[in-house]
Amino acid sequence: VEAADLHLPVGKPVKMLLRSIYVLHDFYVPEFRAKMDMIPGSVTYFWFTPTKTGTFQVLCAELCGQGHPLMNGVVMVDTQEDYLAWLGEQQTFAQLSAPQQVGSAE
C-alpha cells in the first residue's frame, strides 16, 4: 500500500523497515518511544507495538540538511475495525502497477 499517512492497527506488532538514499535520517515517534536511524545504502528495521489509538507526529530526529525542519508526518493508530476499513480503501502495489487500459479505436 502507498499512502500519504501511515496507518497501524492498535495492539499488533509492527516491523518497520527504513532506508535512506543520500544522508542520515532518524524515524522518531515520541509517543511510541520509538526511534531508529536510517543509514544510506542500508535497510534498518525495528519492532514496536502501538498500545493506544490516536494520531501521532513522526519526526526526523537527525539533522539531515536544509529540508530537515520539513521532515515530519503522522502515524494514525486505528482500532482493528477502522484499520481494516482504511486498508480496504487503498490500492495495492499490484493495482498501481497494472497496465492501464486505453479505449479501443473504432
C-alpha positions, 0 to 999 in steps of 0.5 A, a space after each residue: 500500500 502507498 499512502 500519504 499517512 501511515 496507518 497501524 492497527 492498535 495492539 499488533 506488532 509492527 516491523 518497520 523497515 527504513 532506508 535512506 538514499 543520500 544522508 542520515 535520517 532518524 524515524 522518531 515517534 515520541 509517543 511510541 518511544 520509538 526511534 531508529 536511524 536510517 543509514 544510506 545504502 542500508 535497510 534498518 528495521 525495528 519492532 514496536 507495538 502501538 498500545 493506544 489509538 490516536 494520531 501521532 507526529 513522526 519526526 526526523 530526529 537527525 539533522 539531515 540538511 536544509 529540508 530537515 525542519 520539513 521532515 515530519 508526518 503522522 502515524 494514525 493508530 486505528 482500532 482493528 475495525 477502522 484499520 481494516 476499513 482504511 486498508 480496504 480503501 487503498 490500492 495495492 502495489 499490484 493495482 498501481 502497477 497494472 497496465 492501464 487500459 486505453 479505449 479501443 479505436 473504432 
